[in-house]
Amino acid sequence: STWFQGQSMAEVMNAMGYDAAAVGNHEFDFGLDVLQMRAAESEFPFLSANIRYKSDGTTPEDLGIRPYTIVTVNNVQIGIIGLTTTHTPTTTNPVNVAQFDFIDYETALREVVPHVKAAGAEMVVVPGHICRGELERLAEAVSDLGIHLLGGGHCNELFASQIHDIVLLEGGSALASYAFATFEFDTVTDTVVSVEYGVQYNNDGPADPAVEAIVSRWEAEANAELNRVIGFSDQGLLQRSPGMQSLITEAWLWAYPTADVAITNLGGMRADLPPGEITLADIVGVMPFENVLVAVQLTGEQLEVMLGQDSAAVGGVYRANFRWYFKESDQELDPEAVYTVLVNDFMYAGGDDYDLLAVYDPDGYNTAINWRQPVIDWLITQNSSPGNPLDAAIADLMMR
């Protein structure tokens, strides 16, 4: 999906027969033009009641996003309202969503639910790209609106529960599981008679032939580009482990030797690097976003603020006795000196609460270097193999 900017996923979801999809933060990863294309390709609406243009407070329907839709199921009119995480401005590239407000969930529902009912909805379900804790608080807050179901996402939790008369569901991650609810509805009195809900794992089921064919075709296209072997590791690297952090940040400094320090956000590391042969696809899995490196000029005092972020992986420096030292020279960071620091453009735009970067250096230099490329190049230059695995070289990066 990342490699083809969601085009493959739109085709798969069309074949699966989706009726609607709530917009999440990653729908914005490739920019608004791509989002608009994916919405046009999808045979179901993209929904979000809480995304509004800052300019006039309207829903961005020009991009293919609606606040709600109504579908008919067994002669029952079902109103479906979407919600998008309010954390979107810091969990996608902030530049891509700068023109939007992500308003409070309850505010959006109190505005939209009456419109949905006035349009004929007999039941109301709300899929949202929001986490369990937010869902539970929202269910308490809107228990008077007659909503029958709140669905969650974003945090990849798997659960099914009920608060008041609202069923809460979230389906896990990677389509390896799902949550479900089955309602029995009295069409005479327009009321729910009963509901059953639970969770299910997708284990050992038969493949749907049409979906399998689509997946196989896209997989073949991806494999043609991504299955090139670029390294070998006996042990692999766990997601966000010290070894993975060093591999990424020290490779940046190796490729851009005029920089003093590299900082990247841990949230950008999305998978383990498995043991054995390492392919280009493995690196895309670890670093799936299309970020580029930005070089910023920071004073030592400003750099120390950035190094203090809990969500940061850092290269070029180490900490001892509550002070920062440069690995190459063992010299202590000078609060008055100016240093060149590599970050990714997601961070420079304010993602993951790194908004101070652009404040400290409004003229950060976009290197146009894809953030994966130094890692790929460093791996290739190691000439690793089963007889010469990467593990010692990565350990050396950690010690530098």
C-alpha positions as CSV (number, residue, x, y, z in Angstrom):
1,S,0.0,0.0,0.0
2,T,2.8,2.4,0.9
3,W,4.8,1.7,-2.3
4,F,1.7,2.3,-4.5
5,Q,0.4,5.2,-2.4
6,G,-2.8,3.3,-1.5
7,Q,-3.9,2.4,-5.0
8,S,-3.6,-1.3,-4.3
9,M,-5.7,-1.0,-1.1
10,A,-8.5,0.9,-2.9
11,E,-8.8,-2.0,-5.4
12,V,-8.8,-4.6,-2.6
13,M,-11.4,-2.8,-0.6
14,N,-13.6,-2.4,-3.6
15,A,-13.5,-6.1,-4.2
16,M,-14.2,-6.8,-0.5
17,G,-17.4,-4.8,-0.8
18,Y,-16.9,-2.0,1.8
19,D,-19.9,0.4,2.3
20,A,-17.8,3.2,3.8
21,A,-14.5,4.0,5.4
22,A,-13.5,6.5,8.1
23,V,-10.7,8.8,7.1
24,G,-7.5,8.2,9.2
25,N,-4.3,10.2,9.6
26,H,-2.4,8.2,7.0
27,E,-4.9,8.9,4.2
28,F,-3.0,12.3,4.1
29,D,0.5,10.8,3.9
30,F,0.9,11.3,0.1
31,G,-0.7,14.7,-0.1
32,L,-4.2,15.9,-1.0
33,D,-4.0,15.2,-4.8
34,V,-3.3,11.5,-4.0
35,L,-6.1,11.4,-1.4
36,Q,-8.5,12.8,-4.0
37,M,-7.4,10.2,-6.5
38,R,-7.9,7.3,-4.0
39,A,-11.3,8.6,-3.1
40,A,-12.3,8.8,-6.7
41,E,-11.1,5.2,-7.3
42,S,-12.9,3.8,-4.2
43,E,-16.5,2.5,-4.8
44,F,-17.4,3.6,-1.3
45,P,-17.4,7.0,0.4
46,F,-14.6,8.4,2.6
47,L,-16.2,9.7,5.8
48,S,-15.2,12.3,8.4
49,A,-17.6,14.6,10.3
50,N,-14.8,16.4,12.2
51,I,-12.5,17.5,9.4
52,R,-13.2,21.1,8.5
53,Y,-11.6,23.7,6.3
54,K,-10.2,26.4,8.5
55,S,-11.3,29.0,5.9
56,D,-15.1,28.4,6.1
57,G,-15.7,25.4,8.5
58,T,-17.0,23.1,5.7
59,T,-16.2,19.4,5.1
60,P,-13.7,18.9,2.3
61,E,-16.1,17.3,0.0
62,D,-14.1,18.5,-3.0
63,L,-11.5,15.9,-1.9
64,G,-14.1,13.2,-1.8
65,I,-14.7,13.3,2.0
66,R,-18.3,13.4,3.3
67,P,-19.5,13.7,6.9
68,Y,-21.9,10.8,6.5
69,T,-23.6,8.4,4.2
70,I,-26.8,6.4,4.4
71,V,-27.1,2.7,3.2
72,T,-30.0,0.3,3.2
73,V,-29.5,-3.1,4.9
74,N,-32.5,-5.5,5.0
75,N,-34.8,-2.5,4.5
76,V,-33.3,-0.6,7.4
77,Q,-31.8,2.8,6.7
78,I,-28.3,2.9,8.4
79,G,-26.6,6.3,8.9
80,I,-22.8,6.0,8.9
81,I,-20.8,8.9,10.3
82,G,-17.0,9.0,10.1
83,L,-14.5,10.4,12.7
84,T,-10.8,11.2,12.2
85,T,-8.3,11.3,15.0
86,T,-7.7,14.8,16.3
87,H,-4.0,13.9,16.5
88,T,-3.8,13.9,12.7
89,P,-1.8,17.2,12.5
90,T,1.1,15.5,14.3
91,T,0.7,11.9,13.0
92,T,0.9,12.7,9.3
93,N,3.0,15.3,7.6
94,P,1.6,18.6,9.1
95,V,2.1,20.4,5.8
96,N,-0.5,18.1,4.2
97,V,-3.2,19.1,6.6
98,A,-2.4,22.7,7.4
99,Q,-5.6,24.0,5.9
100,F,-7.8,21.8,8.1
101,D,-9.2,21.8,11.7
102,F,-9.9,18.5,13.3
103,I,-12.7,19.4,15.6
104,D,-13.8,17.7,18.8
105,Y,-15.6,14.4,18.3
106,E,-18.6,15.2,20.5
107,T,-19.0,18.6,18.9
108,A,-19.1,17.0,15.4
109,L,-21.5,14.3,16.4
110,R,-23.9,16.7,18.1
111,E,-24.0,18.7,14.9
112,V,-24.2,15.8,12.4
113,V,-26.4,13.1,14.0
114,P,-29.6,15.2,13.8
115,H,-28.9,15.8,10.1
116,V,-28.5,12.0,9.6
117,K,-31.7,11.2,11.3
118,A,-33.6,13.9,9.5
119,A,-32.3,12.3,6.2
120,G,-34.1,9.1,7.2
121,A,-31.5,7.0,9.2
122,E,-33.2,4.5,11.5
123,M,-29.9,3.3,13.0
124,V,-26.7,5.3,13.5
125,V,-23.2,3.8,13.4
126,V,-19.9,5.8,13.8
127,P,-16.7,4.3,12.5
128,G,-13.8,6.4,13.8
129,H,-10.0,6.3,13.4
130,I,-9.7,6.9,17.2
131,C,-8.4,4.8,20.1
132,R,-10.2,2.8,22.8
133,G,-9.9,5.3,25.6
134,E,-11.3,8.1,23.4
135,L,-14.1,5.8,22.3
136,E,-15.1,5.0,25.8
137,R,-15.1,8.7,26.8
138,L,-17.1,9.6,23.7
139,A,-19.7,6.9,24.4
140,E,-20.3,8.4,27.8
141,A,-20.6,11.9,26.4
142,V,-23.0,11.1,23.5
143,S,-25.1,8.4,25.1
144,D,-28.2,10.6,24.6
145,L,-27.8,10.9,20.8
146,G,-29.2,7.4,19.9
147,I,-26.0,6.1,18.4
148,H,-25.9,2.3,18.2
149,L,-22.2,1.6,17.4
150,L,-18.9,3.4,17.8
151,G,-16.0,1.8,15.9
152,G,-12.3,2.5,16.5
153,G,-8.9,2.4,14.8
154,H,-5.5,4.1,14.9
155,C,-4.2,2.2,18.0
156,N,-4.7,-1.2,16.5
157,E,-6.5,-2.6,19.6
158,L,-8.8,-5.6,19.4
159,F,-11.9,-5.5,21.6
160,A,-15.7,-5.5,21.6
161,S,-17.7,-4.0,24.5
162,Q,-20.7,-1.9,25.4
163,I,-21.3,1.3,27.2
164,H,-24.9,2.2,27.9
165,D,-26.7,1.2,24.6
166,I,-23.6,1.8,22.4
167,V,-21.5,-1.1,21.2
168,L,-17.8,-0.3,20.9
169,L,-15.6,-2.2,18.5
170,E,-12.0,-2.1,17.3
171,G,-10.6,-4.7,14.9
172,G,-6.8,-5.1,15.7
173,S,-4.1,-4.6,13.1
174,A,-3.2,-5.7,9.5
175,L,-6.5,-7.4,8.9
176,A,-5.3,-10.3,11.0
177,S,-8.5,-10.0,13.1
178,Y,-11.8,-8.1,13.2
179,A,-14.5,-7.1,15.6
180,F,-18.2,-7.5,14.8
181,A,-21.7,-6.7,15.9
182,T,-25.0,-8.2,14.7
183,F,-28.1,-6.2,15.4
184,E,-31.7,-7.5,15.4
185,F,-33.9,-4.6,14.4
186,D,-37.7,-4.3,14.7
187,T,-38.8,-2.5,11.5
188,V,-42.3,-1.8,12.9
189,T,-41.1,0.0,16.0
190,D,-37.8,1.1,14.6
191,T,-35.9,-0.2,17.6
192,V,-33.0,-2.5,18.2
193,V,-34.3,-5.7,19.8
194,S,-31.0,-7.3,20.6
195,V,-27.3,-7.2,19.6
196,E,-24.5,-9.8,19.7
197,Y,-20.8,-8.7,19.4
198,G,-17.3,-10.1,19.7
199,V,-13.9,-10.5,18.0
200,Q,-12.6,-13.0,15.6
201,Y,-9.1,-13.9,14.2
202,N,-8.6,-14.5,10.5
203,N,-6.9,-17.9,10.8
204,D,-6.8,-20.6,8.1
205,G,-9.8,-19.4,6.2
206,P,-10.1,-20.0,2.4
207,A,-8.9,-17.1,0.2
208,D,-11.5,-15.3,-1.8
209,P,-10.5,-15.9,-5.4
210,A,-11.2,-12.4,-6.6
211,V,-9.4,-10.7,-3.8
212,E,-6.5,-13.2,-3.9
213,A,-6.0,-12.4,-7.6
214,I,-5.8,-8.7,-7.0
215,V,-3.4,-9.1,-4.1
216,S,-1.2,-11.5,-6.2
217,R,-1.0,-9.0,-9.1
218,W,0.0,-6.1,-6.8
219,E,2.4,-8.3,-4.9
220,A,4.1,-9.3,-8.2
221,E,4.5,-5.7,-9.1
222,A,6.0,-4.8,-5.8
223,N,8.3,-7.8,-5.7
224,A,9.7,-6.9,-9.1
225,E,11.0,-3.7,-7.5
226,L,11.4,-4.5,-3.9
227,N,12.8,-8.0,-3.5
228,R,16.4,-7.1,-4.3
229,V,18.7,-8.5,-1.5
230,I,20.9,-5.7,-0.1
231,G,22.2,-7.4,3.1
232,F,22.2,-10.3,5.5
233,S,21.8,-10.4,9.3
234,D,22.0,-13.3,11.6
235,Q,19.9,-11.8,14.4
236,G,17.8,-9.0,12.7
237,L,16.7,-5.9,14.6
238,L,13.6,-5.4,16.7
239,Q,11.4,-2.4,15.9
240,R,12.7,0.7,17.6
241,S,15.6,-1.2,19.3
242,P,18.9,0.6,20.0
243,G,20.4,-1.3,17.0
244,M,17.7,0.0,14.7
245,Q,18.0,3.5,16.0
246,S,21.8,3.5,15.4
247,L,21.5,1.9,12.0
248,I,19.2,4.7,10.8
249,T,20.8,7.7,12.4
250,E,24.4,6.7,11.9
251,A,23.7,5.9,8.3
252,W,22.4,9.4,7.8
253,L,25.6,10.8,9.2
254,W,27.7,8.5,7.1
255,A,25.9,9.7,4.0
256,Y,25.9,13.4,5.0
257,P,29.3,13.8,6.8
258,T,29.0,17.6,7.2
259,A,26.3,17.0,9.8
260,D,27.1,16.7,13.4
261,V,24.0,15.0,14.8
262,A,21.0,13.0,13.4
263,I,17.6,12.8,15.1
264,T,14.6,10.8,14.0
265,N,11.3,10.1,15.6
266,L,10.8,6.5,16.9
267,G,7.2,6.5,15.5
268,G,8.7,6.4,12.0
269,M,10.1,2.9,12.6
270,R,7.2,0.6,11.8
271,A,8.5,-3.0,11.7
272,D,11.2,-5.4,12.8
273,L,14.1,-6.1,10.5
274,P,13.9,-9.9,10.3
275,P,17.0,-12.1,10.4
276,G,18.3,-13.6,7.2
277,E,18.4,-11.9,3.8
278,I,17.5,-8.2,4.0
279,T,15.6,-6.9,0.9
280,L,14.7,-3.4,-0.2
281,A,11.1,-4.3,0.8
282,D,12.3,-4.9,4.4
283,I,13.7,-1.4,4.6
284,V,10.5,0.0,3.2
285,G,8.6,-1.9,5.8
286,V,10.7,-0.4,8.6
287,M,10.6,3.1,7.1
288,P,7.4,3.2,5.0
289,F,6.9,6.9,4.8
290,E,8.2,9.1,1.9
291,N,10.2,11.5,4.1
292,V,13.3,13.4,3.1
293,L,16.2,14.7,5.2
294,V,16.3,18.3,6.3
295,A,19.5,19.9,7.7
296,V,18.9,22.5,10.4
297,Q,21.3,24.8,12.2
298,L,20.8,24.6,16.0
299,T,22.8,26.1,18.9
300,G,24.0,23.6,21.5
301,E,21.3,24.8,23.8
302,Q,18.6,24.3,21.2
303,L,20.0,20.9,20.3
304,E,19.9,19.8,23.9
305,V,16.1,20.6,24.0
306,M,15.6,18.4,20.9
307,L,17.7,15.6,22.3
308,G,15.5,15.5,25.3
309,Q,12.5,14.3,23.4
310,D,11.4,10.9,24.7
311,S,10.4,9.8,21.2
312,A,13.8,10.5,19.7
313,A,16.5,8.3,18.2
314,V,19.8,10.1,18.0
315,G,23.1,9.6,16.2
316,G,26.5,11.2,16.5
317,V,26.2,11.9,20.3
318,Y,25.9,10.0,23.5
319,R,24.8,10.9,27.1
320,A,26.9,10.4,30.2
321,N,26.5,11.9,33.6
322,F,23.4,13.9,32.4
323,R,25.6,15.6,29.7
324,W,25.8,15.1,25.9
325,Y,29.1,14.3,24.2
326,F,30.0,13.8,20.5
327,K,30.9,10.2,19.6
328,E,33.8,11.1,17.3
329,S,35.6,13.5,19.6
330,D,34.2,12.8,23.1
331,Q,33.9,16.6,23.4
332,E,30.9,17.9,25.4
333,L,28.2,19.8,23.5
334,D,28.8,23.5,23.7
335,P,25.6,25.5,24.4
336,E,26.9,28.5,22.4
337,A,28.2,26.6,19.4
338,V,26.1,26.0,16.2
339,Y,25.7,22.5,14.9
340,T,24.2,21.0,11.7
341,V,21.5,18.5,12.6
342,L,19.7,16.1,10.3
343,V,16.0,15.4,10.9
344,N,13.2,14.2,8.6
345,D,10.7,16.6,7.0
346,F,7.8,15.2,9.0
347,M,9.6,16.4,12.1
348,Y,10.6,19.7,10.6
349,A,6.9,20.3,9.8
350,G,6.1,19.8,13.4
351,G,5.1,16.1,13.5
352,D,5.4,14.2,16.7
353,D,5.6,17.6,18.6
354,Y,8.8,18.7,17.0
355,D,7.4,22.1,16.1
356,L,10.3,23.9,17.7
357,L,12.7,22.8,14.9
358,A,11.2,25.3,12.4
359,V,11.1,27.9,15.1
360,Y,14.8,27.5,15.9
361,D,15.7,27.4,12.2
362,P,13.1,28.7,9.8
363,D,15.4,28.2,6.9
364,G,16.0,24.4,7.2
365,Y,17.7,23.0,4.1
366,N,15.7,20.3,2.3
367,T,18.4,17.9,1.1
368,A,16.0,16.1,-1.2
369,I,17.6,12.9,0.1
370,N,15.0,10.2,0.8
371,W,15.4,9.2,4.5
372,R,15.7,5.5,3.5
373,Q,18.4,5.9,0.9
374,P,21.4,6.3,3.3
375,V,20.3,3.2,5.2
376,I,20.0,1.3,1.9
377,D,23.4,2.6,0.7
378,W,25.2,1.8,3.9
379,L,23.8,-1.8,3.9
380,I,24.9,-2.4,0.4
381,T,28.5,-1.1,1.1
382,Q,28.9,-3.7,3.9
383,N,28.8,-6.5,1.3
384,S,27.3,-8.8,3.9
385,S,26.4,-12.4,3.4
386,P,25.8,-15.5,5.6
387,G,29.5,-15.8,6.0
388,N,29.9,-12.1,6.7
389,P,26.7,-10.9,8.5
390,L,25.9,-7.3,9.3
391,D,25.5,-7.8,13.0
392,A,29.0,-6.8,14.0
393,A,28.9,-3.7,11.8
394,I,25.7,-2.6,13.4
395,A,27.1,-3.2,16.8
396,D,30.0,-1.0,15.8
397,L,27.6,1.7,14.8
398,M,26.0,1.5,18.3
399,M,29.5,2.0,19.9
400,R,30.5,4.9,17.7
